[in-house]
Amino acid sequence: MTLPLNPAMAATDPPPVPEARRWLEGVTFPPGRPLINVSQAAPVDPPPEALRQAIAEASLNDPTAHLYGPVLGMPELREQIAREWTEAYGGRIAAAEVAITQGCNQAFCATMATIAGPGDEVILPTPWYFNHKMWLDMQGIKTVPLASGAGLIPDPEAAMPLINARTKAIVLVTPNNPGGVEYPAEVVQAFFDLAIQRGIALIVDETYRDFDGRSEAPHDLFADPDWRGTLIHLYSFSKAYRLTGHRVGAMIADRARLAEVEKFQDTVAICPSQLGQHAALWGMRNLGEWLKGEREEILRRRAAIEAGLKKLEGWRLLGCGAYFAYVEHPFDMPSDQLARRLVAEAGVLMLPGTMFNPPDDPAGGRELRIAFANIGVEEIGTLMDRLRAVRF
């Protein structure tokens, strides 16, 4: 007997990272030539020892850390985010306009649950973050692709004709996943103005904001008193403090939106991880200098990737920043086939552009994403040597 499946779920593509991991099955890597895994954008090292100690102390000494907490998160963490984001972006953000979620992916899902339903439309610039597309597919929401222009920067004017009565939101990810590019403040502002004009939401996912190469604020949308009702900001603590397994994300939105988010949260997770929230709060209060060092190291790796790719004949760097380089390859085969062959023939695991683009977009077959955050400068040099030696 075969039980029925939700048609929308069944039609959704499988998650790319687990799929790519399956390409490693049956492949052996000699000790002198270990796998270089640049497939996933997540820290592989544990949090710094002081933060792990803080988590242990909360676990041992705070009985409430093991109980249900407030559905929208710890008040102290929401207040800390409100203060720091107000200082960073300008304007005034209240703690009641902050919600804590089980990671940034859940923040996106919760947001979408309040905005759109089956038959509605959401605009995603391409190449897109595949988990965003997967969630929309599973909910029966139509994804409308917005092809990025030069430098992988989406054009607000190109988005205008894509908006109709069913359009509910535009989603921006900056610094971008998978493209790595940092959207200029004026581009983000233009999308915000467009969203207000057309009465739709602008969702800005800033998961990688801590590794932005710019010294100034990436935008000043929160300084606009009209941000409420239009702007929804998403964030993750996974990258900043290496808390991937603790699942702590955040969103900033107007209070009416968060009242709806609370319904989603209560039925899906009850509350965010208590220990994860303790860790995020301790990190915000104590790891500022450490995080600056993490950012500087990522920027060094970014520079090494940019320099190395310039020396690879036939390869073209399309975008680079935060954790990612997005490249065009020189081979006469689609990127999904190429990515599989690179595992066995070069000892490299990366994701093909077909995972970040619509199936009818030929660009995906020419592109690859390199998640370089987990490999040091020396290993980046080894990666470039292996790619240089590839002959198909």
C-alpha positions as MATLAB code, in Angstrom:
seq = 'MTLPLNPAMAATDPPPVPEARRWLEGVTFPPGRPLINVSQAAPVDPPPEALRQAIAEASLNDPTAHLYGPVLGMPELREQIAREWTEAYGGRIAAAEVAITQGCNQAFCATMATIAGPGDEVILPTPWYFNHKMWLDMQGIKTVPLASGAGLIPDPEAAMPLINARTKAIVLVTPNNPGGVEYPAEVVQAFFDLAIQRGIALIVDETYRDFDGRSEAPHDLFADPDWRGTLIHLYSFSKAYRLTGHRVGAMIADRARLAEVEKFQDTVAICPSQLGQHAALWGMRNLGEWLKGEREEILRRRAAIEAGLKKLEGWRLLGCGAYFAYVEHPFDMPSDQLARRLVAEAGVLMLPGTMFNPPDDPAGGRELRIAFANIGVEEIGTLMDRLRAVRF';
ca = [
       0.000    0.000    0.000;
       1.325    3.410   -0.935;
       0.063    6.285    1.169;
      -0.891    9.460   -0.689;
       1.568   12.330   -0.805;
       0.903   16.033   -0.730;
       1.222   16.892   -4.451;
       3.009   20.180   -3.796;
       5.484   18.479   -1.489;
       6.063   15.633   -3.925;
       6.747   18.112   -6.737;
       9.337   19.998   -4.688;
      12.982   19.341   -5.549;
      14.995   17.418   -2.925;
      17.279   19.426   -0.615;
      20.522   20.115   -2.503;
      23.092   19.738    0.271;
      22.053   16.178    1.274;
      21.840   15.312   -2.416;
      25.397   16.526   -2.974;
      26.623   14.556    0.036;
      25.302   11.403   -1.586;
      27.729   11.999   -4.452;
      30.485   11.060   -1.998;
      29.134    7.531   -1.521;
      31.590    4.961   -2.808;
      34.298    7.517   -3.560;
      37.606    7.212   -1.725;
      40.044   10.057   -1.221;
      43.713    9.185   -0.682;
      45.374   10.532    2.495;
      47.559   12.872    0.467;
      44.590   14.247   -1.451;
      41.645   14.653    0.913;
      38.264   15.960   -0.173;
      37.900   19.729   -0.361;
      34.280   20.330    0.600;
      33.023   23.734   -0.504;
      29.385   22.711   -0.817;
      27.736   24.060    2.342;
      27.754   27.518    3.856;
      27.969   26.591    7.498;
      30.770   26.734   10.088;
      32.282   23.349   10.825;
      34.207   24.424   13.930;
      32.469   24.564   17.334;
      31.741   27.871   19.049;
      34.649   29.442   20.959;
      35.345   27.757   24.265;
      34.057   30.665   26.355;
      30.694   30.455   24.589;
      30.545   26.687   25.067;
      31.221   27.251   28.751;
      28.363   29.756   28.889;
      26.048   27.202   27.299;
      27.152   24.584   29.831;
      26.594   26.940   32.749;
      23.110   27.828   31.507;
      22.335   24.144   31.141;
      23.577   23.319   34.647;
      22.475   26.347   36.617;
      19.387   27.826   34.939;
      16.368   25.503   35.311;
      14.323   27.637   32.897;
      16.780   26.807   30.102;
      15.114   23.399   29.842;
      11.501   24.602   29.840;
       9.230   26.138   27.258;
       9.940   29.821   26.881;
       8.052   32.719   25.304;
       6.843   31.828   21.824;
       8.538   34.821   20.224;
      11.751   34.424   22.196;
      13.580   35.538   25.326;
      12.815   39.170   26.188;
      16.494   39.861   26.956;
      17.617   38.636   23.529;
      14.881   40.553   21.736;
      15.900   43.711   23.606;
      19.587   43.189   22.787;
      18.838   42.814   19.087;
      16.594   45.870   19.109;
      19.344   47.989   20.693;
      22.160   46.773   18.437;
      20.143   46.932   15.217;
      18.905   50.436   16.100;
      22.502   51.539   16.539;
      23.650   49.802   13.361;
      20.849   50.859   11.015;
      19.462   54.029   12.552;
      15.810   54.674   13.270;
      14.157   53.034   16.231;
      13.441   49.321   16.577;
      11.485   48.128   19.601;
      11.979   44.778   21.303;
       8.328   44.022   20.544;
       9.237   44.239   16.844;
      11.787   41.419   17.166;
      11.002   37.707   17.138;
      13.398   34.799   17.703;
      13.002   31.700   15.535;
      14.503   28.237   15.140;
      17.051   29.465   12.622;
      16.677   31.902    9.755;
      15.016   29.324    7.504;
      12.163   29.143    9.976;
      12.017   32.936   10.061;
      11.470   32.861    6.304;
       8.820   30.150    6.555;
       7.019   31.976    9.352;
       7.112   35.195    7.373;
       5.708   33.557    4.267;
       2.975   31.864    6.277;
       1.699   35.355    7.180;
       1.975   36.752    3.657;
       1.052   34.272    0.957;
      -0.928   31.141    0.270;
      -1.603   28.751   -2.603;
      -1.869   30.581   -5.905;
      -0.102   33.706   -4.696;
       3.227   34.842   -6.156;
       6.592   35.841   -4.682;
       9.490   37.327   -6.635;
      12.934   35.771   -6.088;
      16.033   37.132   -7.843;
      18.090   34.447   -9.553;
      20.307   32.730   -8.734;
      18.131   32.123   -5.674;
      18.627   30.506   -2.284;
      17.174   27.050   -2.854;
      15.485   26.681    0.554;
      13.400   29.768   -0.169;
      12.254   28.245   -3.447;
      11.561   24.886   -1.801;
       9.307   26.413    0.847;
       7.301   28.364   -1.721;
       6.875   25.217   -3.807;
       5.690   23.173   -0.837;
       3.097   25.830   -0.001;
       1.747   26.082   -3.531;
       3.090   29.618   -3.902;
       4.340   30.504   -7.372;
       7.965   31.608   -7.525;
       8.501   34.366  -10.071;
      12.193   34.515  -11.057;
      13.851   37.903  -11.455;
      17.041   37.511  -13.463;
      19.921   39.420  -11.902;
      21.795   41.876  -14.019;
      25.455   42.817  -14.214;
      27.388   41.790  -11.119;
      24.430   39.627  -10.011;
      22.595   42.747   -8.804;
      18.811   42.575   -9.342;
      17.176   45.551  -11.041;
      14.079   47.083   -9.409;
      12.888   48.326  -12.797;
      12.994   44.792  -14.152;
      10.847   43.692  -11.204;
       8.066   46.183  -11.974;
       6.392   44.272  -14.816;
       6.513   41.051  -12.790;
       4.160   42.471  -10.144;
       0.461   41.749  -10.456;
      -2.567   41.319   -8.211;
      -1.261   37.954   -6.938;
       2.200   39.239   -6.018;
       2.720   39.346   -2.253;
       6.452   39.950   -1.739;
       9.931   40.448   -3.140;
      12.785   38.641   -1.386;
      16.359   39.962   -1.291;
      19.325   38.113    0.232;
      22.304   40.382    0.918;
      25.156   39.554    1.138;
      23.769   37.101   -1.328;
      23.520   33.334   -1.179;
      24.596   31.909   -3.599;
      26.119   34.888   -5.425;
      28.050   36.443   -2.539;
      27.414   39.970   -3.785;
      26.532   42.815   -1.444;
      23.565   44.759   -2.775;
      24.240   48.515   -2.869;
      22.158   50.527   -0.409;
      20.526   52.439   -3.252;
      19.341   49.184   -4.862;
      17.819   47.964   -1.591;
      16.181   51.372   -1.152;
      14.732   51.234   -4.678;
      13.192   47.819   -3.982;
      11.758   49.194   -0.730;
      10.223   52.157   -2.584;
       8.781   49.768   -5.175;
       7.282   47.551   -2.473;
       5.599   50.511   -0.801;
       4.318   51.794   -4.127;
       2.793   48.439   -5.068;
       1.582   47.456   -1.591;
       3.662   44.311   -1.221;
       6.221   43.128    1.350;
       9.985   43.444    1.013;
      11.803   40.626    2.792;
      15.520   41.282    3.303;
      17.463   38.220    4.458;
      20.737   39.412    6.022;
      22.014   36.093    7.336;
      25.574   37.043    6.329;
      25.550   40.675    7.481;
      28.404   40.052    9.950;
      30.731   39.302    7.015;
      29.807   42.236    4.803;
      32.939   43.830    3.384;
      31.602   47.358    3.807;
      32.287   49.426    6.896;
      29.035   51.368    6.689;
      25.489   50.100    7.253;
      24.246   48.082    4.253;
      21.061   50.180    4.138;
      19.126   52.654    6.247;
      15.601   51.347    5.721;
      14.877   51.236    9.450;
      15.437   54.992    9.593;
      12.362   55.405    7.391;
       9.303   55.738    9.657;
       7.288   53.907    6.986;
       9.314   50.670    7.219;
       6.629   49.048    9.342;
       4.096   47.160    7.270;
       6.487   46.748    4.339;
       9.957   45.673    5.496;
      10.670   42.309    7.115;
      14.292   41.663    8.090;
      15.686   38.154    8.664;
      18.887   37.144   10.461;
      20.759   34.060   11.677;
      23.103   33.496   14.612;
      24.423   30.290   13.025;
      27.264   31.928   11.152;
      28.206   34.695   13.594;
      28.776   32.458   16.632;
      28.958   28.991   15.015;
      25.600   28.019   16.507;
      24.323   26.014   13.544;
      23.128   23.085   15.640;
      21.351   25.306   18.145;
      19.034   26.818   15.519;
      18.669   30.475   16.469;
      17.400   33.049   14.008;
      15.582   36.334   14.229;
      13.171   38.522   12.343;
      12.186   42.158   12.649;
       8.721   43.221   11.560;
       5.821   45.334   12.757;
       3.869   44.127   15.775;
       0.782   43.145   13.789;
       2.923   40.831   11.631;
       4.584   39.280   14.689;
       1.181   38.565   16.218;
       0.552   36.336   13.189;
       4.059   34.864   13.368;
       3.314   33.866   16.951;
       0.560   31.558   15.672;
       2.994   29.868   13.311;
       5.677   29.515   15.958;
       3.351   28.103   18.574;
       2.142   25.336   16.274;
       5.544   24.491   14.740;
       8.131   24.890   17.488;
       6.276   26.178   20.605;
       9.343   28.310   21.278;
      12.909   28.738   20.022;
      15.719   26.714   21.578;
      16.319   28.040   25.071;
      19.998   27.096   25.246;
      20.545   28.477   21.772;
      19.042   31.791   22.819;
      21.248   31.927   25.913;
      24.220   31.326   23.641;
      23.196   34.034   21.168;
      22.670   36.564   23.945;
      26.007   35.746   25.588;
      27.712   36.010   22.226;
      26.206   39.420   21.497;
      27.299   40.705   24.897;
      30.798   39.224   24.992;
      32.127   38.261   21.573;
      32.221   41.537   19.674;
      35.988   41.565   19.214;
      36.075   37.851   18.452;
      33.445   38.342   15.743;
      35.490   41.145   14.210;
      38.360   38.689   13.923;
      36.083   36.120   12.268;
      34.997   38.742    9.743;
      38.592   39.710    8.981;
      39.495   36.077    8.381;
      36.558   35.613    6.005;
      37.637   38.750    4.129;
      41.154   37.304    3.798;
      39.727   34.103    2.359;
      37.537   36.144    0.031;
      40.599   37.991   -1.272;
      42.423   34.694   -1.801;
      39.487   33.268   -3.750;
      39.243   36.373   -5.928;
      42.978   36.335   -6.647;
      43.036   32.600   -7.349;
      40.095   32.612   -9.747;
      41.645   35.397  -11.802;
      44.484   32.993  -12.633;
      42.230   30.135  -13.771;
      41.977   30.103  -17.541;
      38.398   30.088  -18.783;
      36.790   30.533  -15.386;
      34.854   33.725  -14.698;
      34.034   35.147  -11.279;
      30.427   36.362  -11.295;
      30.147   37.356   -7.648;
      32.059   37.035   -4.396;
      31.436   37.973   -0.782;
      30.513   36.696    2.659;
      30.839   32.890    2.403;
      30.552   32.481   -1.377;
      32.115   32.763   -4.779;
      29.773   32.230   -7.716;
      31.557   31.303  -10.915;
      31.074   30.430  -14.548;
      32.995   27.307  -15.586;
      34.687   26.744  -18.971;
      33.668   23.139  -19.664;
      31.346   21.803  -22.339;
      28.953   20.085  -19.961;
      26.151   21.216  -17.640;
      27.187   22.129  -14.134;
      25.219   19.340  -12.443;
      27.227   16.749  -14.389;
      30.441   18.678  -13.851;
      29.931   18.916  -10.088;
      29.583   15.142   -9.818;
      32.703   14.534  -11.891;
      34.735   17.000   -9.844;
      34.183   14.815   -6.766;
      35.967   11.803   -8.205;
      38.368   13.502  -10.588;
      39.435   16.542   -8.561;
      38.472   15.659   -4.985;
      36.251   18.750   -4.806;
      32.593   18.961   -3.747;
      30.702   22.089   -4.757;
      27.132   22.841   -5.807;
      26.030   23.373   -9.408;
      24.187   26.457  -10.587;
      21.274   24.237  -11.611;
      20.360   24.128   -7.912;
      19.983   27.917   -7.806;
      18.132   28.636  -11.045;
      14.893   27.669  -12.798;
      15.246   24.453  -14.813;
      14.630   26.315  -18.079;
      17.367   28.891  -17.380;
      20.535   27.900  -19.282;
      22.657   30.047  -16.962;
      22.483   27.403  -14.231;
      24.273   24.877  -16.397;
      27.271   27.167  -16.702;
      27.593   28.116  -13.034;
      28.946   26.742   -9.752;
      28.881   27.941   -6.151;
      32.022   27.754   -4.040;
      31.347   28.070   -0.291;
      34.861   29.019    0.820;
      34.267   29.981    4.445;
      35.463   26.643    5.828;
      38.768   26.426    3.982;
      41.833   28.475    4.889;
      43.986   30.487    2.518;
      46.421   27.592    1.980;
      43.591   25.188    1.152;
      42.141   27.774   -1.235;
      45.461   27.600   -3.077;
      45.125   23.812   -3.249;
      41.570   24.164   -4.556;
      42.778   26.436   -7.342;
      45.533   23.984   -8.264;
      43.038   21.150   -8.531;
      40.616   23.177  -10.668;
      43.505   24.288  -12.891;
      44.460   20.662  -13.491;
      40.962   19.551  -14.523;
      40.756   18.377  -18.145;
      37.528   17.100  -19.666;
];
